[in-house]
Amino acid sequence: MLVVGAGPAGSTLAWRLARKGYRVRLVDRAVFPRFKPCGEFVSPECLPLLDEVGVLEPMLAAGAHRVGGMRLLGWGFEVEGRYGKVDPTAGPSWGLALRREIFDKILLDRAVAQEGVEVIEGLRIGHLLRDVQGRIAGAAGIDRRGREVEFRARFTVGADGMRSRVARDLGLVRPSSWLRRHALVARYEGVTARDSGEVHLFEGGYFAACGVDQGLFTLNLVVSSDSLEGGDLEGVLDTRVASHPTIGPRLAGARRVGPVRAVGPLAFTTRRQVVPGAALVGDACGYVDPMTGEGISFALRGAAWLAEVLGDALERTAVPGPRELASYPRQRRREIGFRLRQASGLQRAIRHPRLVRATLALLAHRPAVMDLLVERTGGMAPRRAVRGPGPWLRA
């Protein structure tokens, strides 16, 4: 088995497959620990999965910051929703925020410790290998010493994120025709800690922010890609921060730590997630910036589903394909598709300031609706529990 990408999806998938008795080669272009532009928030629904893998306690020991809710700020409004207020029995009433270089290294170490997993860092995948029938049979690339290498595999998984080389080689990527956004990511020290994530809205974009470990504060500025033309990332970020009425005061007196990095575009889909001999998982499947910190949840849950379906299929056939793995994309559509559409809807909505302003006014007047919204985006309220207008009208 070959898993390309050692982020949350790839590392947990490798761990799960090895637990089923399969030998897994896990490769990544980076050498860990490495910086990863991200909101760095792990929603409450992730915690049972992390505990199952055995990394929840190490995350807490590393100083992960507990996050008990989400705040929306903009146009003079500030509203907060708390996890666990609607249904205290739904699961953990807090998420975690931890720098990705620490979080991903904890996950990778857990995978390495599992018998059957081999990790190769600093390996850049160039192209996929195919057998005489056209099925995917592994991948070729360049290792950290500059040598060409090939890895033959019974099955290959692309877990290599938004810029997935695997998905592109398969010809499955479809860029968004309407959503061209990038994020600028930076960290600060000297920011007063809060136990909630923050989304500071403005016309044309937003800041997503959260305290993380070691007293640091992670800030993401999400704007149209056109706004970044010229390449002065620090200048764009500093100007936006200084002119914003809520994030500016939050960062007054703070000091930026490290460089400003850009990531994007933040929207694409894939036509399929399974082909003969290969599958995609995590952000490699497609991405719409969720605004509410669900990306890691999608990765962890997708890895769990794929491991289960793939493990069963490998017992029945030598090289599984779309027919044998049909339940994986079906489950992904059922469990994640609605939330990706929800994220896309939010991205469309923030293009209309009057709509955003009216929504914030409603949430300020009906705080229980904000609690329900936060629980829904945090994965605590199942879709069936919030289907239709009834639950929202009763909140």
Secondary structure, DSSP 8 states (H G I E B T S, - for coil): -EEE--SHHHHHHHHHHHHTT--EEEEESS-SS----S--EE-GGGHHHHHHHT-HHHHHHTT-EEE-EEEEEETTEEEEEETTSS-TTSS-S-EEE--HHHHHHHHHHHHHHSTTEEEEES-EEEEEEE-TTS-EEEEEEE-TTS-EEEEE-SSEEE---TT-HHHHHTT-EEE-SS--EEEEEEEEES----SEEEEEEETTEEEEEEE-GGGEEEEEEEEEGGGGTTS-HHHHHHHHHHH-TTHHHHTTT-EEEEEEEEE---EEEES-SEETTEEE-GGGGEEE--SSS-HHHHHHHHHHHHHHHHHHHHHH-SS--TTTTTHHHHHHIIIIIHHHHHHHHHHHHTT-HHHHHHHHHHHHH-HHHHHHHHHHHTT-S-GGGG-SSHHHHH-
